[in-house]
């Protein structure tokens, strides 16, 4: 048993530490040498262990650095119990990270068993310590930036993080593997974190919302319950058994109950669920938008599943990423994630803003100040709720071997930056320091709304002036993209890592992303003011036109999705080609979407229009905002709490995506009936809408 312990330990540190330095920058070649050295060291260790000397083997010498005496004594006790075959010692050994298969493919996450280590309780095994799990991160000195190895360490609870670091840094076996000061150790225990003020406030808010839901639902059933009302005939009233009070007394009763009803009924579960599941639509609605919205949201979840898993801390085949990412399948997914869904939502937002505002202008006067106030309070409660859950509740509820010690810092929330989200300026003010980075889209949408309302007003009064304004803004957009791309050397096809200039200076900036919104506004205006065409041969040409526009849309869509496949295959674009691609891709896709919406709305969509207008999409479409806000937190929690590495493959990613999709809509349903729908109903009351 002791030979197993030593072999596991030495394969982790001794073998890798004895590897000779290599000038090669290829991680695969370096890993091959490290594994060869590790195996040779392991064989040497095994050759020195025989049944005759097993019981005489002593504890390997510890580092002479400053390790606490208590830790030393408990490790000695653990070692002796391991030699004697004690159950708890075997469990701790089993929980220790060991070299797995697939190291040559980049399996550098040797996490062991986090939960198994933390289940070792001293009182249950007649010992004075518990099991304590640490994750040690070692950086190879062989290359720059080097290989980062993570392995789980299960030690007695008396050993502090500093004790583990001192032991690792002081090991002569690690001299060739670890840069000086490049050892990081993080504790991963199941002990409850201290409850802070933010968590208490979050619990109080959730409890208040739950209470309002119960009261609102009970009140809804009370006032809507069928009951027999007998009214005095001398006052000219009659008896009804339809749940309604007839007469003056009923009217006065409704007035007396008006305040309670109007404040509690928005929280009624029955009404909110019924509203969500309703498939009724106004006569002048655009049915195909529901399908577009749900499909686009699904693509975003698909893309985030790939990005978070591939670039997360738990993959077991990192060195295979290059071939995997360059595959045509992933090119489609990456193209969809970076271009299609986000630009589609910008387009839809601009379209609906113009379409609905023009409708209101045609009916009555518009209070533009109240329009902005309504928009602010329509978006903000959900943003605040997600920030609260992510920053204050998630760290209290979840943990794991790679779960960040400071989850608030991981998601970017701090006392100095959360306020930017409430002002919707987090994408332009210190954009590299955002709380909940996905809110960059909401900030852009609010900024575009502020700009778009006066443009729609001009369109309504003088359409040619409004069109001119939009053309000028498009030119400014293309100019800004060219300047930003040149200044920060943004490459076509760059993956927008959250800390890169591609993300902070290009991907999230309003002056680089406004084009789809402007195209959407134009389409919304066209749908309200259709261009009249001759009616002759309209029926006979409908089928032909449907095929023609479908073909054009498919060609343009594929061109956008696979626009840079040659670049990833090794082709080099000139600087002008890169700038043209960066500037035009958003506009081209928005025009594709505009063409499709116009065709579907005017009856040329054929089968595609039938699919996109399917009533099944309507309830799911209403959940889009909540799904967008909550799904990254869900994906993070699922993969950061995993105790074993994830193997990246297309089928596995599809499997993860389906689970993330279903759970995201489940959580969004809860958020909708708890926060978003009550907010909308209360706003209708306060704004008399």
Buried (B, 14 or more C-beta within 10 A) or exposed (E): EBBBBBBBBBBBBBBBBBBEEBEEEEBEEBBBBBBEBBEEBBEEBBEEBEEEEEEEBEBEEBBEBEBBEBBBBBBBBBBEBBBEEBEBBBBBBBBBBBBBEBBBBBBBBBBBBBBBBBBBEBEEBEBEBBBBBBBBBBBBBBBEEBBBBBBBBBBBBBBBBBBBBBBBBBBEBBEBBBEEEBBBBBBBBEEEEEEEEBBEEBBEBBEEBEEBBEBBBEBBEEBBEEEEBEBEEEEEBEEBEEEEBBBEBBEEEEEEBEEEBBBBBBBBBBBBBEBBEEEEEEEEBBBBBBBBBBBBBBBBBBBBBBBBBBEBBBBBBBBBBEEBBEEEEBBBBBBBBBBBBBBBBBBBBBBBBBBBBBEEBEEEEBEEEEBBBBBBBBBBBBBBBBBBBBBBBBBBEBBBBBBBEEBBEBBBBEEEBBEBBBEBBBBBEEBEBBBBBBBBBBBBBBBBBEBBBEBBBBBBEEEEEBBEBBEEBBEEBBEBBBEBBEEBEBBBBBBBEBEBBBBBBBBBBBBBBBBBBBBBBBBBBBBBEEEEEEEEEEEEEEEEBBEEBBEBBEEBBEEBBBBBBEBBEEEEBEEEEBBBBBBBBBBBBBBBBBBBBBBBBBEBBBEBBEBBBBEEBBBBBBBBBBBBBBBBBBBBBBBBBBBBBBBBEEEEBEEBBEBBBEBBBEBBBEBBBBBBBBBBBBBEEEEEE
